[in-house]
Every structure is written in C-alpha cells, then in structure tokens.
Amino acid sequence: MRTQGLSLSKAAREAGTTSRTVVRLGKPALRKGSNGRYAAKPADRLLRVLEVPRAEGSRELAVRSSREATKLAKYWVAVHKYLQTGDASEIEQFSGQSVKDANGREVPFLTDLDELKRLGFAGVLSFESIYSRAA
C-alpha cells in the first residue's frame, strides 16, 4: 500500500488475502482516516524475514523496520543491476553501510564485487523475492 499507493482492498487482492486479514495482521502499520478508509503509515515496526547476501551465501535476516527493509531492497536492486550489466556504481553507494537486524545488530552489506559475482554465477543469489521462503 505504502510504496504503490494501493487501496487496502487492492493490496489485499494482490497479496492473495482479504482486507480483514490485512487489517488484523498489519494493524500497527495502518492508520484509519476520518472517512473510515485505511492508509499505510509512513513507516512501521513490523517484523520481516528477508534474504541478505553474505560471503558464505544468502542468509535469512529478521528486520523490524520498514526503513531497514527498504534499505535492503535498494541494495538488492543494486546487486541485481551489477550482475546483469556489470555496472557497480550503485553497489559502491553501499560500501561501509549496514542493515540493522531485529536484535539491533548491524549486518554490513557485502560490496566485494568479486564475491558478489561468484555468488551470482553460483546461483546462490535469487531475485524472485528478497523475502525468506516460508516453511
């Protein structure tokens, strides 16, 4: 809802669920307006389990902030662009930066181009979804 400006019902439909379920599970991230319609808050503290590239391969990382999740998503876009085009300019922006996990620990972004290329060629980095696979 937040990034694409979707209504609650359209966002729920795209996620394959109901508006009622979205409200029940995502209430901390929603605000009900005076007109009775729900809108996404500018940021939230919902727990998300995302994938993050590490030298030993992709690993799951729990983050508790939409801002941290967005930072990680932008990093994935830069990694994907590098592996597809060889353009490392966006990866360089993440040098020295990190993402904070749900426990407050800083996890540095992998910006070693040779290491990213090795992981990409090995098929370890998947771009279908940065979200962790559910069991």
N, C-alpha and C positions, 0 to 999 in steps of 0.2 A: 504494500500500500504506500509506504513512505517513498520509495525510490521511483515508482512508476505512476504515482498519483491515482491509483485504482480505488474504486469504492470497495467497501467491505464485502459486498456480495460478489463482485467480480474477482476480487483477490481470493476469496474462499473457493470460488468455482475453479480458478486456475490452479489452486493448490489441491483440488480434488476433495474438498471437505465442505462443511456447511458454515454459514455465518455464525451460527450459535457456537460451534466448536471453536472457531477463531476467537470469539469473544471470551469464551470460557478459558482457553489456554493462553491467550495473548492479552488479557485484560490490562496487565501492567504497561503494555506498550501502546494502549489505545486511549483516546480521550473522546468522551461523548459530548457532542456540541449541544447548544440550546435547541437546535432543530431536531435532536434525537438521533442524528447520524454519527457514526463513529469515524474518527480520523486517526492516523498514526501520529504518535508523539514524535518530536524531532529526534529523540534518541531513547534507547531503552536499556534495561539491565537484564534481559532475558538470556538464559544460558543457551549457548550454541556449541556444538561439537563440529569443528571444521578440520580440514586437512591442511598440513603445513609441510613444505619440503624441508628435509633435513639431509645431511650428508649421507646418512645411512638409509635414506629413502623417505617416503612420505609417511607422516605420523599424525595421529589424531591429537587435536588440541582443543580443550574446552575454553571458550571465552565468554565473559559475562558483560559484554557491552556491544551495542550496535556499532559504535565508533571503531572499536578494535576489529570487529568483523568486516567493516568496510575497508579498513586499512589492509587487512589480509586479502580481501577480494581484489583490491587495486594491485597488490603485489603479484597475485596470481595472473592478472591480466598482463603485467609487465613480463613475467616469466614466459607466458604463452607467446607473447609478441617476440620475445628474444628467440625462442625455439623455432618459431615459424619463419622469421625474417632475418635473424642474426643481428637485429638492432638492439643493442644493450643499453641505450640511453635511459630508458625507463627503469631498468634494473639498478643502474648506478644511483638513482634517487633514493633507493632503499638501503644503500651502504651505511652501516653504523646504526640503522634503525631496528626496532624490535616490535613485537606484539606482546601484550600483556595477557597471560592466561587467567583462568578463573581464580587461581590462588594468589594472583598478584605478581607472579614471577615473569620476568622479561625473557622472551624467547627471540633471539636475534634472527633476522631474515638471512637466508642463505643467498649470498650475492656472488659467490665464486662462479664465474662463467663456465669454467671447465667442468666443475662439479654439476652445475645445472644441465649442461649439455650431456654429460654422462648419464645422469638420471633420466633425461628426456629420451635419449636413444635407447636406454634400457627398458623404456615403457613404464617406469615407476610413477611418472607424473601424469595424472589423469585430469583432463579438463572438462569432463562431462559435468562434474559437480564438485565444488570445494567442500560440500557438506559431507561429513563422515557417513559411511554406509551403515544403515540400521541392521541390527542382528535379527 
